[in-house]
Every structure is written in C-alpha cells, then in structure tokens.
Amino acid sequence: MISAIVYDVGRVEHHAIETESDLRAAREAPGTTWVRVSAPTREEERMVAEAFSLHPLEMEDVRGDVRPKREEFEGHTFVLVKTVALERGETTFDEEIRTQPIGLFLGNDWLVTVTAEDGYVAVVSDVWQSVENQEGRTLKQGPDFAAYRVIDHTVEDYFELLNTVGDTIEEIEEAILSTPDEELIEGLNAVRRDLLSFRKVVWPMREAVGTLARGDAERVSEPMEKYYRDVYDHLVEIVDLTETYRDLTRGTRDIYLNVVSQSTNDVMKRLTVVATIFIPLTFVVGVYGMNFGDHATNLPELTWPYAYPAVVVGMGLVTAILLLHFRREGWL
C-alpha cells in the first residue's frame, strides 16, 4: 500500500498513488513530499524505486533482518531503524522481543518510509497523523525533521521496553527470595536473551544516529543536527541501561544460586543432626543387641533387673544433650 502527502506551512495535500506517474507527480509537487509504503508488492517496490531512484539493495535491506544503519546514495540518504516490542510467551516471565524494520529514504525535499509488514507502524503513523492534522513544527521544517520525529518515537519505545524489562527483573528477584523455583530461573534466562536481542538492535542504532548527529549525512541540514544529537544522547543512555540490566540479571541469578545453596545447606544440617544423634544410639543398641547365649557373664549388666530401663534412660539423655548442643549452635 502506498500513500503520499505533500505539505508546507498551512497546507497539506493528499495524493492518490496508483501508478509510477502519480509518484513522480507527488515528488515534483511544491513543498515537502512524504510517501508512506506498507508491505509493498514487488510491483510497488519497483514503482517507488524508479520514481525516487532507490537502489534495489536498499529495499532488500528493509525486507531482510539487517541491523540498523545509515548509508549515502546518489540523491538521498538511507537510514534503517528498527522498532521493538515485547510479546508475551507461554510462562509468567517468558517474553520475546519482536523487531520491525523501517526504511527511511531522505531526499532534499522528499521522504519515503517503507515497512515490510502489513499494517501501519505506530511510530510512523503518529508522525503522519500529526502532519495530516497540521500539528507541531513538522510543517515548518523539511523532510529531515519528519525523519527525526520517526526515529525519536522509535527510541522512546526503547525506554518503555527497558522499563518493562526492569520491572520483570524486580518481580523475579522478589519471587526468588520468597519461593525459589526452576521456573524463575527459566524466566530470568528469557530476560537475558531479550536483553541480548535488544542489544543487537540498540548498538548499531546508536552508531547510525551518531552519523546523522555529526553531520555525516548530506540530507540532514545543520540546524537539524542538534535534534539528532538529542536522540543520540538518549541512545547512549539506553545502551548504558541495557548493560546495567544485564548485570542485574547476572546478580539475580547469583541470588537464586545462593538461595538454593542455602536451602540445601539447611537440609544437610538437619540430616547431620539426625545422623549424629543416632550414632551413639546405634552403638549402644549394637553392643547390647549382641547374642551371647549362655555366656551372660561377658555382659554382667544383662542380669541386672533394671538394665533395660537404664539403657533407655541413658539413650534418652544422650539424645537430649545432643539436641541441646545443636540448638545452641544454631543448627535447629
């Protein structure tokens, strides 16, 4: 699907796009031309590429799983960015990062945005809607400002994702301290995988925006560079937060291992107490449980009428003394 608007201060015109001639007419119209392409067919890709002199490899990058980047071509600048979103998985803490590429083709007085999937991407639609409603400063600026707003909206979504990840890490940590479970460590591993996937997006995104902020892009005017520098600063902060959250996941995993280890130690203490108590009892029972037949003189106390009660009382005293000792040591 292809849509086009031409805007200037106080004026927004919609252009119906059905042929390549319609695209060329929209490009040549006075003002700033913005063409929005969503899930294009091969024929639509060809039409856009011919009308705006786009290289076939650029369109291929939008369709493929290519990392964010910025490249210069004759007559335009190509910027590839990626939106991110968390999709809920099967388990409580199982979420997966879903990315969607957006291709921005920036000319002197035109902008083409291309998304490979069906449906309009929110970060593009929001800026498009503001232009249609003649809101904000977009009408007063060139296509580089509209591209900036799309990129800025994309980066804002990065913060929202990190906030969600941070809340998930806190929930897992609290659950580990109360009731450690294998499902929690699986959820933590899922968060670590998400952060790794997000890191693969945000690092090249920072480098791409950095080239726009430094003035390396020919189609970004000098007054607009400060806006891109602001986005670059946000991306630097996001990279730092990503590394911080990765460290938190490692720390939370260590907490889980320590809690499990402490629980195991508590069990071993109890088993040790039981075994230690039964060692002297087993010795006494073993000695007096031997069958000496008619040779009772070898154990003269067996003929004592109070021998059995005395042994039972003695075993009880040994047990009580050991229990008191272990309680004082903090094992009980």
C-alpha positions, -999 to +999 in steps of 0.1 A: +000+000+000+013+034-010+001+068+004+015+102-003+011+137+012+027+170+002+029+196+029+041+231+036+032+257+062-006+258+064-011+233+036-014+195+034-024+177+002-031+140-002-021+124-035-037+092-047-010+068-058-018+041-084+009+044-110+046+055-112+034+087-128+014+095-097+045+091-076+066+113-098+038+140-097+038+139-059+076+141-058+076+172-081+048+190-063+059+221-044+065+216-008+078+185+012+066+152-002+062+122+022+055+088+007+045+060+031+048+024+018+035-005+039+040-042+030+047-033-007+044-058-035+072-063-059+055-040-084+050-013-058+087-016-048+097-012-084+074+019-088+089+036-057+124+027-066+120+041-101+103+073-090+129+081-064+160+064-078+163+039-050+188+011-051+174-024-051+197-034-022+180-008-001+146-023-005+161-057+002+176-044+034+141-033+046+127-068+038+156-086+054+168-089+090+195-063+087+209-043+116+202-006+118+225+015+096+229+047+076+242+048+040+246+076+015+234+071-021+233+095-050+205+119-044+194+106-010+203+092+024+191+058+035+185+051+072+173+018+085+159+017+120+140-010+140+111-008+163+110-032+192+081-047+212+077-074+238+053-103+231+041-124+260+052-160+260+037-192+275+050-188+310+047-160+335+081-143+328+085-156+292+085-126+268+101-123+234+114-092+216+098-086+182+115-062+159+102-045+127+125-026+103+116+008+090+134+022+059+137+060+057+148+074+024+157+110+028+160+134-002+163+171-005+126+178-004+111+143+000+109+114+024+099+078+017+092+055+046+089+017+039+078-010+063+078-046+052+049-060+072+012-054+069-004-026+088+010+008+096+037+010+122+027+032+151+058+054+152+053+063+115+015+066+118+018+090+148+040+114+129+020+110+097-012+119+116+004+150+131+012+162+096-023+155+084-037+174+114-012+202+107+002+199+143+035+209+156+066+222+138+068+194+112+051+216+085+076+243+090+106+220+086+119+198+058+119+160+054+149+156+077+127+168+106+099+143+098+126+116+097+139+128+131+104+125+146+100+090+134+134+080+148+127+098+181+094+080+185+112+047+179+138+055+206+110+064+230+096+029+226+131+016+236+127+033+270+093+017+275+107-018+267+135-013+292+111-002+319+091-034+314+123-055+315+134-037+347+100-044+363+103-081+353+137-084+368+125-070+401+095-093+401+118-123+395+141-112+423+113-109+448+099-142+438+133-159+442+138-145+477+104-159+488+100-191+469+129-201+446+117-222+417+132-235+385+106-216+365+120-184+379+155-191+366+140-200+332+122-167+332+154-149+341+172-166+312+145-155+289+150-119+301+188-122+294+180-135+259+157-105+254+184-081+265+209-097+242+185-094+213+178-058+222+215-050+225+220-062+189+194-035+178+204-006+200+242-006+195+241-003+157+211+021+161+233+043+182+261+043+156+236+051+127+221+080+146+255+092+156+265+097+119+233+118+115+242+139+146+277+145+134+267+159+101+279+130+080+245+127+062+243+150+033+205+153+035+204+164+072+207+202+075+229+217+101+201+232+122+186+196+124+218+181+137+210+192+173+178+172+172+196+141+161+222+147+188+194+146+213+183+112+200+219+101+201+221+111+238+190+090+245+205+060+227+237+063+248+216+063+279+197+033+266+229+014+259+240+021+295+207+009+309+209-023+288+243-031+302+230-023+337+201-046+333+223-074+320+244-070+352+212-072+372+202-105+356+236-119+365+232-107+401+197-121+403+210-154+390+236-154+417+209-146+443+190-177+431+220-199+433+228-186+468+192-192+480+191-227+466+226-234+481+214-221+515+183-243+513+204-273+505+227-264+535+197-263+558+186-297+547+221-311+551+222-296+586+190-314+596+202-347+582+236-342+600+217-337+633+196-368+628+227-389+619+248-375+648+220-384+673+217-419+660+254-427+660+257-432+698+222-448+700+232-472+673+264-480+692+245-488+724+219-509+706+246-527+687+266-536+718+236-548+739+219-563+709+246-590+705+235-625+713+258-641+738+237-671+745+245-687+779+276-666+784+259-637+800+288-632+823+306-615+795+280-587+799+272-589+836+248-559+835+224-580+814+215-598+846+206-566+864+169-562+866+170-525+858+193-529+828+167-522+802+152-491+818+188-478+825+198-482+788+166-465+776+171-436+800+207-433+790+199-432+754+172-405+761+198-384+780+223-387+751+196-376+727+186-346+749+222-335+753+229-336+716+197-317+708+206-290+733+240-287+718+228-284+683+202-258+693+229-237+709+250-240+678+220-227+657+215-258+637+180-263+650 
